Amino acid sequence: SSYYSPWRATCDEVKRFVAKHPGCTIRELVDGIRHHYRIPSTARSSLKQWIEKGKVPGARLATNGKLLTVVPA
């Protein structure tokens, strides 16, 4: 089926944003995209976990010193 879920739309937004802003923080990412989460804090914690698990195509976590950043996968 070709159902385009809100989750998939969020993943596409993440991939696009990270490609344009490699090394952004989770907060910058969530502030910079349209996502399906009701509140930004939920989006931040949830996306961090999903990216960590490798479930968001085109994004992975990296550390820059003590800062956790999102880079293209």
All heavy atoms as TSV, in Angstrom:
chain	resi	resn	atom	element	x	y	z
A	1	SER	N	N	0.837	-1.201	0.000
A	1	SER	CA	C	0.000	0.000	0.000
A	1	SER	C	C	0.873	1.253	0.000
A	1	SER	O	O	2.014	1.220	0.454
A	1	SER	CB	C	-0.923	-0.009	1.210
A	1	SER	OG	O	-0.305	0.567	2.329
A	2	SER	N	N	0.332	2.323	-0.492
A	2	SER	CA	C	1.125	3.548	-0.607
A	2	SER	C	C	0.655	4.607	0.385
A	2	SER	O	O	0.632	5.785	0.080
A	2	SER	CB	C	1.049	4.078	-2.031
A	2	SER	OG	O	-0.301	4.359	-2.356
A	3	TYR	N	N	0.259	4.161	1.561
A	3	TYR	CA	C	-0.172	5.095	2.592
A	3	TYR	C	C	1.014	5.925	3.064
A	3	TYR	O	O	2.056	5.377	3.410
A	3	TYR	CB	C	-0.787	4.321	3.767
A	3	TYR	CG	C	-1.133	5.202	4.945
A	3	TYR	CD1	C	-2.107	6.185	4.855
A	3	TYR	CD2	C	-0.474	5.047	6.155
A	3	TYR	CE1	C	-2.415	6.991	5.926
A	3	TYR	CE2	C	-0.775	5.852	7.250
A	3	TYR	CZ	C	-1.745	6.819	7.121
A	3	TYR	OH	O	-2.050	7.621	8.187
A	4	TYR	N	N	0.856	7.237	3.024
A	4	TYR	CA	C	1.933	8.137	3.456
A	4	TYR	C	C	1.621	8.596	4.875
A	4	TYR	O	O	0.814	9.489	5.094
A	4	TYR	CB	C	2.016	9.325	2.485
A	4	TYR	CG	C	3.250	10.166	2.664
A	4	TYR	CD1	C	4.509	9.657	2.379
A	4	TYR	CD2	C	3.146	11.474	3.110
A	4	TYR	CE1	C	5.641	10.441	2.521
A	4	TYR	CE2	C	4.281	12.265	3.259
A	4	TYR	CZ	C	5.520	11.732	2.963
A	4	TYR	OH	O	6.643	12.504	3.109
A	5	SER	N	N	2.230	7.937	5.844
A	5	SER	CA	C	1.916	8.197	7.252
A	5	SER	C	C	2.548	9.494	7.760
A	5	SER	O	O	3.549	9.964	7.200
A	5	SER	CB	C	2.425	7.039	8.106
A	5	SER	OG	O	3.836	6.995	8.075
A	6	PRO	N	N	1.975	10.056	8.832
A	6	PRO	CA	C	2.596	11.233	9.465
A	6	PRO	C	C	4.041	10.952	9.883
A	6	PRO	O	O	4.905	11.819	9.780
A	6	PRO	CB	C	1.712	11.494	10.678
A	6	PRO	CG	C	0.391	10.900	10.317
A	6	PRO	CD	C	0.701	9.698	9.448
A	7	TRP	N	N	4.304	9.724	10.325
A	7	TRP	CA	C	5.673	9.342	10.718
A	7	TRP	C	C	6.609	9.449	9.521
A	7	TRP	O	O	7.697	9.990	9.615
A	7	TRP	CB	C	5.671	7.923	11.297
A	7	TRP	CG	C	7.024	7.289	11.333
A	7	TRP	CD1	C	7.462	6.245	10.596
A	7	TRP	CD2	C	8.153	7.674	12.158
A	7	TRP	NE1	N	8.775	5.965	10.890
A	7	TRP	CE2	C	9.216	6.820	11.842
A	7	TRP	CE3	C	8.338	8.673	13.113
A	7	TRP	CZ2	C	10.463	6.920	12.457
A	7	TRP	CZ3	C	9.587	8.774	13.724
A	7	TRP	CH2	C	10.626	7.905	13.404
A	8	ARG	N	N	6.176	8.929	8.363
A	8	ARG	CA	C	7.016	8.972	7.174
A	8	ARG	C	C	7.253	10.412	6.726
A	8	ARG	O	O	8.360	10.758	6.297
A	8	ARG	CB	C	6.408	8.150	6.042
A	8	ARG	CG	C	7.453	7.865	4.994
A	8	ARG	CD	C	7.337	6.484	4.430
A	8	ARG	NE	N	6.632	6.608	3.165
A	8	ARG	CZ	C	5.836	5.694	2.638
A	8	ARG	NH1	N	5.632	4.580	3.281
A	8	ARG	NH2	N	5.236	5.900	1.514
A	9	ALA	N	N	6.232	11.243	6.846
A	9	ALA	CA	C	6.385	12.657	6.501
A	9	ALA	C	C	7.433	13.314	7.403
A	9	ALA	O	O	8.281	14.075	6.947
A	9	ALA	CB	C	5.043	13.375	6.627
A	10	THR	N	N	7.386	12.993	8.698
A	10	THR	CA	C	8.371	13.517	9.648
A	10	THR	C	C	9.772	13.039	9.266
A	10	THR	O	O	10.718	13.828	9.253
A	10	THR	CB	C	8.021	13.096	11.093
A	10	THR	OG1	O	6.750	13.646	11.447
A	10	THR	CG2	C	9.069	13.607	12.085
A	11	CYS	N	N	9.918	11.758	8.933
A	11	CYS	CA	C	11.225	11.218	8.522
A	11	CYS	C	C	11.768	11.944	7.298
A	11	CYS	O	O	12.962	12.261	7.236
A	11	CYS	CB	C	11.118	9.727	8.223
A	11	CYS	SG	S	10.943	8.707	9.690
A	12	ASP	N	N	10.895	12.210	6.327
A	12	ASP	CA	C	11.330	12.931	5.125
A	12	ASP	C	C	11.799	14.342	5.475
A	12	ASP	O	O	12.792	14.826	4.930
A	12	ASP	CB	C	10.201	13.000	4.091
A	12	ASP	CG	C	9.946	11.648	3.422
A	12	ASP	OD1	O	10.777	10.732	3.579
A	12	ASP	OD2	O	8.916	11.520	2.743
A	13	GLU	N	N	11.078	14.994	6.381
A	13	GLU	CA	C	11.468	16.331	6.845
A	13	GLU	C	C	12.849	16.283	7.518
A	13	GLU	O	O	13.699	17.145	7.288
A	13	GLU	CB	C	10.438	16.884	7.835
A	13	GLU	CG	C	9.133	17.299	7.210
A	13	GLU	CD	C	9.173	18.700	6.617
A	13	GLU	OE1	O	9.952	19.548	7.107
A	13	GLU	OE2	O	8.411	18.950	5.672
A	14	VAL	N	N	13.048	15.275	8.370
A	14	VAL	CA	C	14.329	15.116	9.075
A	14	VAL	C	C	15.455	14.962	8.058
A	14	VAL	O	O	16.477	15.649	8.137
A	14	VAL	CB	C	14.298	13.900	10.035
A	14	VAL	CG1	C	15.701	13.565	10.542
A	14	VAL	CG2	C	13.364	14.172	11.209
A	15	LYS	N	N	15.262	14.059	7.109
A	15	LYS	CA	C	16.300	13.792	6.101
A	15	LYS	C	C	16.674	15.068	5.344
A	15	LYS	O	O	17.849	15.365	5.149
A	15	LYS	CB	C	15.792	12.715	5.140
A	15	LYS	CG	C	16.824	12.234	4.159
A	15	LYS	CD	C	16.273	11.090	3.334
A	15	LYS	CE	C	17.337	10.546	2.395
A	15	LYS	NZ	N	16.858	9.346	1.686
A	16	ARG	N	N	15.641	15.813	4.909
A	16	ARG	CA	C	15.874	17.064	4.170
A	16	ARG	C	C	16.625	18.085	5.028
A	16	ARG	O	O	17.580	18.713	4.580
A	16	ARG	CB	C	14.535	17.665	3.741
A	16	ARG	CG	C	14.272	17.596	2.254
A	16	ARG	CD	C	13.124	18.477	1.804
A	16	ARG	NE	N	11.906	18.314	2.587
A	16	ARG	CZ	C	10.982	17.381	2.355
A	16	ARG	NH1	N	11.128	16.516	1.376
A	16	ARG	NH2	N	9.903	17.310	3.102
A	17	PHE	N	N	16.172	18.254	6.270
A	17	PHE	CA	C	16.776	19.257	7.155
A	17	PHE	C	C	18.237	18.927	7.464
A	17	PHE	O	O	19.105	19.793	7.415
A	17	PHE	CB	C	15.971	19.384	8.456
A	17	PHE	CG	C	16.409	20.541	9.317
A	17	PHE	CD1	C	15.882	21.809	9.125
A	17	PHE	CD2	C	17.357	20.375	10.318
A	17	PHE	CE1	C	16.293	22.892	9.909
A	17	PHE	CE2	C	17.771	21.439	11.109
A	17	PHE	CZ	C	17.241	22.696	10.900
A	18	VAL	N	N	18.492	17.648	7.759
A	18	VAL	CA	C	19.853	17.225	8.126
A	18	VAL	C	C	20.804	17.352	6.937
A	18	VAL	O	O	21.972	17.700	7.102
A	18	VAL	CB	C	19.836	15.783	8.694
A	18	VAL	CG1	C	21.241	15.245	8.876
A	18	VAL	CG2	C	19.095	15.763	10.027
A	19	ALA	N	N	20.290	17.117	5.729
A	19	ALA	CA	C	21.123	17.278	4.530
A	19	ALA	C	C	21.555	18.738	4.366
A	19	ALA	O	O	22.684	19.015	3.971
A	19	ALA	CB	C	20.363	16.797	3.292
A	20	LYS	N	N	20.640	19.658	4.700
A	20	LYS	CA	C	20.943	21.095	4.575
A	20	LYS	C	C	21.718	21.631	5.775
A	20	LYS	O	O	22.425	22.623	5.658
A	20	LYS	CB	C	19.644	21.897	4.439
A	20	LYS	CG	C	19.030	21.876	3.078
A	20	LYS	CD	C	17.867	22.866	3.022
A	20	LYS	CE	C	17.105	22.748	1.718
A	20	LYS	NZ	N	15.647	22.795	1.910
A	21	HIS	N	N	21.531	21.023	6.957
A	21	HIS	CA	C	22.151	21.509	8.191
A	21	HIS	C	C	22.864	20.389	8.932
A	21	HIS	O	O	22.486	20.047	10.061
A	21	HIS	CB	C	21.087	22.125	9.113
A	21	HIS	CG	C	20.240	23.165	8.462
A	21	HIS	ND1	N	19.030	22.884	7.849
A	21	HIS	CD2	C	20.429	24.494	8.307
A	21	HIS	CE1	C	18.520	23.991	7.363
A	21	HIS	NE2	N	19.345	24.988	7.611
A	22	PRO	N	N	23.888	19.787	8.315
A	22	PRO	CA	C	24.590	18.687	8.992
A	22	PRO	C	C	25.228	19.178	10.294
A	22	PRO	O	O	25.756	20.292	10.341
A	22	PRO	CB	C	25.644	18.254	7.978
A	22	PRO	CG	C	25.770	19.377	7.004
A	22	PRO	CD	C	24.478	20.131	7.024
A	23	GLY	N	N	25.132	18.374	11.337
A	23	GLY	CA	C	25.710	18.768	12.619
A	23	GLY	C	C	24.766	19.594	13.476
A	23	GLY	O	O	25.183	20.164	14.482
A	24	CYS	N	N	23.486	19.656	13.091
A	24	CYS	CA	C	22.518	20.407	13.896
A	24	CYS	C	C	22.214	19.634	15.182
A	24	CYS	O	O	22.429	18.427	15.258
A	24	CYS	CB	C	21.228	20.625	13.113
A	24	CYS	SG	S	20.366	19.102	12.658
A	25	THR	N	N	21.728	20.336	16.183
A	25	THR	CA	C	21.316	19.666	17.414
A	25	THR	C	C	19.894	19.124	17.220
A	25	THR	O	O	19.197	19.515	16.283
A	25	THR	CB	C	21.317	20.637	18.619
A	25	THR	OG1	O	20.336	21.657	18.373
A	25	THR	CG2	C	22.687	21.273	18.829
A	26	ILE	N	N	19.491	18.238	18.120
A	26	ILE	CA	C	18.117	17.708	18.075
A	26	ILE	C	C	17.125	18.872	18.186
A	26	ILE	O	O	16.130	18.915	17.479
A	26	ILE	CB	C	17.875	16.707	19.232
A	26	ILE	CG1	C	18.816	15.506	19.134
A	26	ILE	CG2	C	16.411	16.265	19.272
A	26	ILE	CD1	C	18.345	14.326	18.339
A	27	ARG	N	N	17.423	19.821	19.063
A	27	ARG	CA	C	16.528	20.975	19.249
A	27	ARG	C	C	16.407	21.784	17.960
A	27	ARG	O	O	15.308	22.152	17.555
A	27	ARG	CB	C	17.028	21.860	20.391
A	27	ARG	CG	C	16.134	23.081	20.650
A	27	ARG	CD	C	16.622	23.917	21.810
A	27	ARG	NE	N	16.517	23.226	23.083
A	27	ARG	CZ	C	15.417	23.243	23.855
A	27	ARG	NH1	N	14.359	23.922	23.471
A	27	ARG	NH2	N	15.406	22.599	24.988
A	28	GLU	N	N	17.536	22.064	17.309
A	28	GLU	CA	C	17.505	22.820	16.048
A	28	GLU	C	C	16.719	22.060	14.986
A	28	GLU	O	O	15.956	22.650	14.219
A	28	GLU	CB	C	18.934	23.082	15.549
A	28	GLU	CG	C	19.688	24.078	16.392
A	28	GLU	CD	C	21.201	24.063	16.158
A	28	GLU	OE1	O	21.732	23.103	15.547
A	28	GLU	OE2	O	21.856	25.025	16.604
A	29	LEU	N	N	16.915	20.755	14.969
A	29	LEU	CA	C	16.192	19.909	14.017
A	29	LEU	C	C	14.688	20.019	14.230
A	29	LEU	O	O	13.934	20.322	13.301
A	29	LEU	CB	C	16.642	18.451	14.169
A	29	LEU	CG	C	15.839	17.394	13.407
A	29	LEU	CD1	C	15.991	17.574	11.906
A	29	LEU	CD2	C	16.258	16.009	13.822
A	30	VAL	N	N	14.243	19.790	15.459
A	30	VAL	CA	C	12.805	19.816	15.763
A	30	VAL	C	C	12.220	21.209	15.512
A	30	VAL	O	O	11.120	21.337	14.980
A	30	VAL	CB	C	12.540	19.340	17.205
A	30	VAL	CG1	C	11.106	19.612	17.638
A	30	VAL	CG2	C	12.857	17.848	17.321
A	31	ASP	N	N	12.977	22.253	15.872
A	31	ASP	CA	C	12.502	23.626	15.635
A	31	ASP	C	C	12.428	23.955	14.145
A	31	ASP	O	O	11.685	24.839	13.737
A	31	ASP	CB	C	13.421	24.637	16.330
A	31	ASP	CG	C	13.273	24.612	17.843
A	31	ASP	OD1	O	12.335	23.961	18.349
A	31	ASP	OD2	O	14.104	25.242	18.527
A	32	GLY	N	N	13.221	23.236	13.335
A	32	GLY	CA	C	13.322	23.577	11.918
A	32	GLY	C	C	12.438	22.766	10.982
A	32	GLY	O	O	12.455	22.998	9.774
A	33	ILE	N	N	11.690	21.809	11.508
A	33	ILE	CA	C	10.868	20.971	10.634
A	33	ILE	C	C	9.405	20.962	11.054
A	33	ILE	O	O	9.064	21.338	12.175
A	33	ILE	CB	C	11.366	19.497	10.614
A	33	ILE	CG1	C	11.196	18.839	11.995
A	33	ILE	CG2	C	12.794	19.414	10.100
A	33	ILE	CD1	C	11.380	17.334	12.008
A	34	ARG	N	N	8.547	20.488	10.151
A	34	ARG	CA	C	7.164	20.182	10.500
A	34	ARG	C	C	7.158	18.719	10.917
A	34	ARG	O	O	7.663	17.871	10.192
A	34	ARG	CB	C	6.260	20.399	9.286
A	34	ARG	CG	C	6.115	21.880	8.944
A	34	ARG	CD	C	5.286	22.084	7.710
A	34	ARG	NE	N	3.942	21.515	7.892
A	34	ARG	CZ	C	3.057	21.409	6.904
A	34	ARG	NH1	N	3.368	21.798	5.694
A	34	ARG	NH2	N	1.863	20.899	7.140
A	35	HIS	N	N	6.608	18.433	12.067
A	35	HIS	CA	C	6.575	17.052	12.555
A	35	HIS	C	C	5.181	16.720	13.057
A	35	HIS	O	O	4.348	17.610	13.221
A	35	HIS	CB	C	7.613	16.855	13.669
A	35	HIS	CG	C	7.517	17.836	14.786
A	35	HIS	ND1	N	6.556	17.742	15.773
A	35	HIS	CD2	C	8.219	18.956	15.063
A	35	HIS	CE1	C	6.686	18.751	16.613
A	35	HIS	NE2	N	7.692	19.517	16.203
A	36	HIS	N	N	4.938	15.444	13.267
A	36	HIS	CA	C	3.605	14.994	13.664
A	36	HIS	C	C	3.399	14.957	15.175
A	36	HIS	O	O	2.332	14.585	15.639
A	36	HIS	CB	C	3.320	13.606	13.067
A	36	HIS	CG	C	4.146	12.518	13.676
A	36	HIS	ND1	N	5.482	12.341	13.347
A	36	HIS	CD2	C	3.856	11.578	14.595
A	36	HIS	CE1	C	5.948	11.306	14.040
A	36	HIS	NE2	N	4.981	10.823	14.798
A	37	TYR	N	N	4.426	15.330	15.947
A	37	TYR	CA	C	4.297	15.298	17.404
A	37	TYR	C	C	3.514	16.507	17.894
A	37	TYR	O	O	3.576	17.574	17.300
A	37	TYR	CB	C	5.684	15.276	18.060
A	37	TYR	CG	C	6.476	14.046	17.702
A	37	TYR	CD1	C	7.427	14.077	16.703
A	37	TYR	CD2	C	6.246	12.840	18.353
A	37	TYR	CE1	C	8.149	12.941	16.353
A	37	TYR	CE2	C	6.955	11.700	18.018
A	37	TYR	CZ	C	7.906	11.755	17.017
A	37	TYR	OH	O	8.608	10.630	16.678
A	38	ARG	N	N	2.812	16.327	19.008
A	38	ARG	CA	C	1.988	17.409	19.521
A	38	ARG	C	C	2.835	18.508	20.172
A	38	ARG	O	O	2.539	19.685	20.039
A	38	ARG	CB	C	0.984	16.849	20.536
A	38	ARG	CG	C	-0.319	17.604	20.583
A	38	ARG	CD	C	-1.419	16.825	21.266
A	38	ARG	NE	N	-1.008	16.269	22.550
A	38	ARG	CZ	C	-0.997	16.945	23.705
A	38	ARG	NH1	N	-1.364	18.209	23.727
A	38	ARG	NH2	N	-0.620	16.355	24.818
A	39	ILE	N	N	3.888	18.088	20.891
A	39	ILE	CA	C	4.736	19.091	21.547
A	39	ILE	C	C	6.210	18.839	21.228
A	39	ILE	O	O	6.634	17.694	21.072
A	39	ILE	CB	C	4.510	19.144	23.087
A	39	ILE	CG1	C	4.621	17.762	23.708
A	39	ILE	CG2	C	3.183	19.795	23.425
A	39	ILE	CD1	C	4.522	17.750	25.222
A	40	PRO	N	N	6.988	19.916	21.118
A	40	PRO	CA	C	8.399	19.800	20.733
A	40	PRO	C	C	9.226	18.893	21.648
A	40	PRO	O	O	10.094	18.171	21.168
A	40	PRO	CB	C	8.917	21.240	20.790
A	40	PRO	CG	C	7.694	22.078	20.580
A	40	PRO	CD	C	6.565	21.313	21.219
A	41	SER	N	N	8.956	18.901	22.962
A	41	SER	CA	C	9.768	18.071	23.853
A	41	SER	C	C	9.577	16.585	23.545
A	41	SER	O	O	10.534	15.805	23.597
A	41	SER	CB	C	9.447	18.364	25.321
A	41	SER	OG	O	8.079	18.123	25.584
A	42	THR	N	N	8.364	16.205	23.195
A	42	THR	CA	C	8.100	14.814	22.796
A	42	THR	C	C	8.837	14.502	21.495
A	42	THR	O	O	9.446	13.437	21.355
A	42	THR	CB	C	6.584	14.578	22.589
A	42	THR	OG1	O	5.901	14.955	23.776
A	42	THR	CG2	C	6.290	13.124	22.255
A	43	ALA	N	N	8.778	15.431	20.558
A	43	ALA	CA	C	9.465	15.254	19.278
A	43	ALA	C	C	10.958	15.050	19.508
A	43	ALA	O	O	11.571	14.163	18.913
A	43	ALA	CB	C	9.223	16.459	18.379
A	44	ARG	N	N	11.535	15.865	20.385
A	44	ARG	CA	C	12.977	15.762	20.640
A	44	ARG	C	C	13.359	14.402	21.211
A	44	ARG	O	O	14.271	13.739	20.704
A	44	ARG	CB	C	13.445	16.882	21.578
A	44	ARG	CG	C	13.493	18.241	20.894
A	44	ARG	CD	C	14.259	19.268	21.703
A	44	ARG	NE	N	13.661	19.530	23.005
A	44	ARG	CZ	C	12.733	20.454	23.228
A	44	ARG	NH1	N	12.277	21.204	22.238
A	44	ARG	NH2	N	12.251	20.634	24.449
A	45	SER	N	N	12.675	13.979	22.283
A	45	SER	CA	C	13.075	12.724	22.923
A	45	SER	C	C	12.779	11.536	22.016
A	45	SER	O	O	13.575	10.603	21.915
A	45	SER	CB	C	12.408	12.561	24.288
A	45	SER	OG	O	11.026	12.383	24.146
A	46	SER	N	N	11.651	11.574	21.332
A	46	SER	CA	C	11.259	10.469	20.465
A	46	SER	C	C	12.191	10.349	19.254
A	46	SER	O	O	12.692	9.260	18.953
A	46	SER	CB	C	9.823	10.688	20.014
A	46	SER	OG	O	9.252	9.486	19.628
A	47	LEU	N	N	12.424	11.470	18.568
A	47	LEU	CA	C	13.293	11.426	17.391
A	47	LEU	C	C	14.716	11.015	17.761
A	47	LEU	O	O	15.355	10.273	17.022
A	47	LEU	CB	C	13.295	12.777	16.667
A	47	LEU	CG	C	12.053	13.041	15.810
A	47	LEU	CD1	C	12.062	14.470	15.303
A	47	LEU	CD2	C	11.966	12.053	14.654
A	48	LYS	N	N	15.182	11.470	18.908
A	48	LYS	CA	C	16.525	11.070	19.356
A	48	LYS	C	C	16.599	9.550	19.462
A	48	LYS	O	O	17.537	8.929	18.967
A	48	LYS	CB	C	16.860	11.718	20.694
A	48	LYS	CG	C	18.198	11.294	21.260
A	48	LYS	CD	C	18.423	11.933	22.632
A	48	LYS	CE	C	19.692	11.452	23.289
A	48	LYS	NZ	N	19.563	10.078	23.812
A	49	GLN	N	N	15.605	8.954	20.090
A	49	GLN	CA	C	15.596	7.489	20.243
A	49	GLN	C	C	15.501	6.779	18.893
A	49	GLN	O	O	16.213	5.805	18.651
A	49	GLN	CB	C	14.432	7.057	21.127
A	49	GLN	CG	C	14.655	7.400	22.587
A	49	GLN	CD	C	13.456	7.032	23.458
A	49	GLN	OE1	O	12.461	6.488	22.977
A	49	GLN	NE2	N	13.558	7.328	24.736
A	50	TRP	N	N	14.623	7.249	18.013
A	50	TRP	CA	C	14.466	6.595	16.713
A	50	TRP	C	C	15.715	6.733	15.853
A	50	TRP	O	O	16.095	5.797	15.146
A	50	TRP	CB	C	13.241	7.140	15.985
A	50	TRP	CG	C	11.945	6.679	16.574
A	50	TRP	CD1	C	10.966	7.474	17.123
A	50	TRP	CD2	C	11.469	5.334	16.716
A	50	TRP	NE1	N	9.934	6.689	17.587
A	50	TRP	CE2	C	10.219	5.373	17.350
A	50	TRP	CE3	C	12.001	4.087	16.372
A	50	TRP	CZ2	C	9.464	4.233	17.630
A	50	TRP	CZ3	C	11.256	2.943	16.658
A	50	TRP	CH2	C	10.011	3.025	17.279
A	51	ILE	N	N	16.354	7.903	15.896
A	51	ILE	CA	C	17.586	8.100	15.116
A	51	ILE	C	C	18.686	7.198	15.677
A	51	ILE	O	O	19.427	6.565	14.932
A	51	ILE	CB	C	18.010	9.586	15.106
A	51	ILE	CG1	C	16.984	10.425	14.334
A	51	ILE	CG2	C	19.398	9.754	14.482
A	51	ILE	CD1	C	17.153	11.937	14.488
A	52	GLU	N	N	18.765	7.124	17.013
A	52	GLU	CA	C	19.731	6.256	17.683
A	52	GLU	C	C	19.589	4.801	17.231
A	52	GLU	O	O	20.579	4.105	17.033
A	52	GLU	CB	C	19.471	6.315	19.199
A	52	GLU	CG	C	20.672	6.584	20.055
A	52	GLU	CD	C	20.254	7.019	21.474
A	52	GLU	OE1	O	19.137	6.688	21.926
A	52	GLU	OE2	O	21.068	7.691	22.112
A	53	LYS	N	N	18.341	4.357	17.081
A	53	LYS	CA	C	18.059	2.969	16.691
A	53	LYS	C	C	18.204	2.744	15.191
A	53	LYS	O	O	18.016	1.624	14.716
A	53	LYS	CB	C	16.638	2.580	17.120
A	53	LYS	CG	C	16.472	2.459	18.609
A	53	LYS	CD	C	15.031	2.157	18.964
A	53	LYS	CE	C	14.886	2.018	20.479
A	53	LYS	NZ	N	13.532	2.307	20.940
A	54	GLY	N	N	18.505	3.816	14.448
A	54	GLY	CA	C	18.678	3.678	13.009
A	54	GLY	C	C	17.370	3.579	12.238
A	54	GLY	O	O	17.342	3.087	11.111
A	55	LYS	N	N	16.278	4.052	12.827
A	55	LYS	CA	C	14.962	3.923	12.194
A	55	LYS	C	C	14.569	5.147	11.364
A	55	LYS	O	O	13.495	5.166	10.790
A	55	LYS	CB	C	13.881	3.686	13.253
A	55	LYS	CG	C	14.103	2.454	14.097
A	55	LYS	CD	C	13.880	1.190	13.297
A	55	LYS	CE	C	13.949	-0.037	14.205
A	55	LYS	NZ	N	14.074	-1.278	13.440
A	56	VAL	N	N	15.435	6.171	11.336
A	56	VAL	CA	C	15.128	7.359	10.537
A	56	VAL	C	C	16.129	7.416	9.379
A	56	VAL	O	O	17.302	7.727	9.586
A	56	VAL	CB	C	15.206	8.654	11.389
A	56	VAL	CG1	C	14.875	9.878	10.540
A	56	VAL	CG2	C	14.274	8.565	12.587
A	57	PRO	N	N	15.672	7.065	8.179
A	57	PRO	CA	C	16.586	7.040	7.027
A	57	PRO	C	C	17.216	8.412	6.776
A	57	PRO	O	O	16.543	9.431	6.862
A	57	PRO	CB	C	15.681	6.655	5.851
A	57	PRO	CG	C	14.404	6.193	6.434
A	57	PRO	CD	C	14.299	6.767	7.814
A	58	GLY	N	N	18.507	8.419	6.515
A	58	GLY	CA	C	19.180	9.666	6.172
A	58	GLY	C	C	19.684	10.468	7.354
A	58	GLY	O	O	20.176	11.571	7.182
A	59	ALA	N	N	19.562	9.910	8.582
A	59	ALA	CA	C	20.032	10.652	9.754
A	59	ALA	C	C	20.695	9.702	10.753
A	59	ALA	O	O	20.260	8.566	10.923
A	59	ALA	CB	C	18.873	11.378	10.430
A	60	ARG	N	N	21.756	10.189	11.371
A	60	ARG	CA	C	22.373	9.443	12.472
A	60	ARG	C	C	22.907	10.435	13.490
A	60	ARG	O	O	23.100	11.606	13.176
A	60	ARG	CB	C	23.475	8.515	11.966
A	60	ARG	CG	C	24.694	9.219	11.424
A	60	ARG	CD	C	25.764	8.235	10.970
A	60	ARG	NE	N	26.912	8.953	10.441
A	60	ARG	CZ	C	27.905	9.441	11.184
A	60	ARG	NH1	N	27.912	9.280	12.484
A	60	ARG	NH2	N	28.903	10.104	10.627
A	61	LEU	N	N	23.132	9.942	14.714
A	61	LEU	CA	C	23.635	10.811	15.777
A	61	LEU	C	C	25.156	10.808	15.777
A	61	LEU	O	O	25.788	9.798	15.468
A	61	LEU	CB	C	23.130	10.326	17.146
A	61	LEU	CG	C	21.619	10.397	17.358
A	61	LEU	CD1	C	21.265	9.896	18.750
A	61	LEU	CD2	C	21.099	11.811	17.176
A	62	ALA	N	N	25.732	11.927	16.124
A	62	ALA	CA	C	27.182	12.045	16.258
A	62	ALA	C	C	27.458	12.960	17.447
A	62	ALA	O	O	26.616	13.785	17.793
A	62	ALA	CB	C	27.786	12.636	14.990
A	63	THR	N	N	28.614	12.781	18.067
A	63	THR	CA	C	28.958	13.712	19.147
A	63	THR	C	C	30.054	14.636	18.669
A	63	THR	O	O	30.997	14.233	18.010
A	63	THR	CB	C	29.421	12.977	20.420
A	63	THR	OG1	O	30.315	11.935	20.035
A	63	THR	CG2	C	28.250	12.367	21.152
A	64	ASN	N	N	29.858	15.901	19.007
A	64	ASN	CA	C	30.830	16.932	18.665
A	64	ASN	C	C	31.281	17.506	20.007
A	64	ASN	O	O	30.619	18.363	20.559
A	64	ASN	CB	C	30.141	17.972	17.776
A	64	ASN	CG	C	31.087	19.066	17.346
A	64	ASN	OD1	O	32.226	19.124	17.802
A	64	ASN	ND2	N	30.627	19.934	16.459
A	65	GLY	N	N	32.361	16.972	20.545
A	65	GLY	CA	C	32.742	17.309	21.917
A	65	GLY	C	C	31.688	16.711	22.825
A	65	GLY	O	O	31.448	15.512	22.793
A	66	LYS	N	N	31.026	17.558	23.630
A	66	LYS	CA	C	29.969	17.063	24.494
A	66	LYS	C	C	28.589	17.201	23.859
A	66	LYS	O	O	27.595	16.741	24.390
A	66	LYS	CB	C	29.976	17.845	25.815
A	66	LYS	CG	C	31.105	17.450	26.731
A	66	LYS	CD	C	30.918	18.033	28.110
A	66	LYS	CE	C	31.944	17.483	29.066
A	66	LYS	NZ	N	32.595	18.504	29.882
A	67	LEU	N	N	28.558	17.853	22.687
A	67	LEU	CA	C	27.299	18.150	22.027
A	67	LEU	C	C	26.849	16.983	21.148
A	67	LEU	O	O	27.615	16.460	20.356
A	67	LEU	CB	C	27.484	19.392	21.147
A	67	LEU	CG	C	26.233	20.067	20.610
A	67	LEU	CD1	C	25.385	20.604	21.773
A	67	LEU	CD2	C	26.623	21.205	19.697
A	68	LEU	N	N	25.592	16.573	21.337
A	68	LEU	CA	C	25.013	15.534	20.491
A	68	LEU	C	C	24.416	16.203	19.260
A	68	LEU	O	O	23.599	17.112	19.369
A	68	LEU	CB	C	23.914	14.797	21.275
A	68	LEU	CG	C	23.300	13.580	20.584
A	68	LEU	CD1	C	24.354	12.474	20.457
A	68	LEU	CD2	C	22.107	13.085	21.376
A	69	THR	N	N	24.848	15.760	18.078
A	69	THR	CA	C	24.365	16.378	16.854
A	69	THR	C	C	23.780	15.316	15.914
A	69	THR	O	O	23.984	14.128	16.096
A	69	THR	CB	C	25.513	17.114	16.107
A	69	THR	OG1	O	26.509	16.167	15.744
A	69	THR	CG2	C	26.115	18.213	16.981
A	70	VAL	N	N	23.052	15.807	14.923
A	70	VAL	CA	C	22.467	14.928	13.909
A	70	VAL	C	C	23.165	15.207	12.583
A	70	VAL	O	O	23.290	16.358	12.171
A	70	VAL	CB	C	20.950	15.172	13.766
A	70	VAL	CG1	C	20.318	14.124	12.848
A	70	VAL	CG2	C	20.266	15.173	15.118
A	71	VAL	N	N	23.641	14.146	11.945
A	71	VAL	CA	C	24.355	14.280	10.678
A	71	VAL	C	C	23.706	13.351	9.646
A	71	VAL	O	O	23.019	12.397	10.013
A	71	VAL	CB	C	25.863	13.951	10.832
A	71	VAL	CG1	C	26.545	14.971	11.740
A	71	VAL	CG2	C	26.068	12.543	11.359
A	72	PRO	N	N	23.953	13.608	8.352
A	72	PRO	CA	C	23.409	12.705	7.326
A	72	PRO	C	C	23.976	11.295	7.485
A	72	PRO	O	O	25.157	11.139	7.799
A	72	PRO	CB	C	23.869	13.331	6.017
A	72	PRO	CG	C	24.163	14.759	6.348
A	72	PRO	CD	C	24.648	14.751	7.770
A	73	ALA	N	N	23.138	10.299	7.269
A	73	ALA	CA	C	23.591	8.902	7.383
A	73	ALA	C	C	24.101	8.414	6.035
A	73	ALA	O	O	23.611	8.812	5.007
A	73	ALA	CB	C	22.449	8.031	7.859
